[in-house]
């Protein structure tokens, strides 16, 4: 057994000690958007100590190879932006590590306190409601958004390139996909430059790493859904409930009513602690009610797989999770797209309609399978399949 002592990165502000940036990065990305590829990886950054990222709080996700590509709308950035940060509380003298663990010496501060410390300058942007724009820096009044725009969009320092190079180098050295933890001190010290610290390196291993799907070996009579347009990776085997819009009753003029019905069923399943698969036409979360179903995240929050489909009279311009990207990525939710005109992708509606109907509304059906479904997702190939078990 060994004890490893590691220097804490950061600077002292009043009674608090913390770095400007900390985060993690992985060499494989199972939620690529635009022209990104799975093997190009992703990074997550937060202001303050890295405990904030590791514990799954709201952080900023970006592509190390394409840091200038914005994956979020202005509304999403405001809703998902970091509002607090962890710092070491230097005023504490006695720490109860036995009961509070590693958080015993830390404190959770409001982001406004960092602004008073003067440490937020290059890490923040401001939403300007006068022109509906997000402006880097602290030059205007408005909600603060932690998106590191000066660094990632305007190249104040080559953070994204450094992370990309680190991931490639470490992945080649270990011979497997990897995860790194890092921190950044923006104060100019050695050679009058900011400092990048590589804190941890570990290989990514396990059953969730690369789930190969051999379609030729699957029993097609048991396939509920197959798609070659999906986000997510791994296997789910704890879902029995499926909620879907009844194609025969769907009315594109009634999408707000459909969204309300989805919320009603979602609330019931949340109280019962039952995850479910959600299927519906058009984009989930769209602001345009004629392009899909204008739900907000709280209305579908217990769905573990979300499926967008097209109908013969209702085309699909798939969003693949862009409206809920922070929620989808942070909660490892499967997000699928199925076009009715596809020669390969399909939903076996006969299987769904043959199941026990738990609840039916004007536009929705909630069915339950006797045994849990198997959901297989290959993030590298963007392929997914849902199988029912006798």
TARAQUI-V999550 format. One record per run of one state. SS is the DSSP state (H for helix, E for strand, - for the rest). FROM is the first residue (numbers start at 1). LEN is the number of residues. Records with the same first field share a line. If there is no record, write none. Layout:
SS->FROM-LEN + FROM-LEN
This chain:
-->1-10 + 14-2 + 19-2 + 27-11 + 41-1 + 47-4 + 55-5 + 63-11 + 81-3 + 90-7 + 118-3 + 129-4 + 137-7 + 147-2 + 153-6 + 175-3 + 186-4 + 193-2 + 204-11 + 218-2 + 228-2 + 232-2 + 246-9 + 272-4 + 282-1 + 285-7 + 294-3 + 300-3 + 310-1 + 312-2 + 315-7 + 331-3 + 339-7 + 348-1 + 354-2 + 361-3 + 379-4 + 388-3
E->11-3 + 16-3 + 21-6 + 42-5 + 60-3 + 84-6 + 106-5 + 124-5 + 133-4 + 144-3 + 178-8 + 195-9 + 223-5 + 230-2 + 234-12 + 276-6 + 283-2 + 292-2 + 303-7 + 311-1 + 314-1 + 334-5 + 346-2 + 356-5 + 364-15 + 383-5
H->38-3 + 51-4 + 74-7 + 97-9 + 111-7 + 121-3 + 149-4 + 159-16 + 190-3 + 215-3 + 220-3 + 255-17 + 297-3 + 322-9 + 349-5
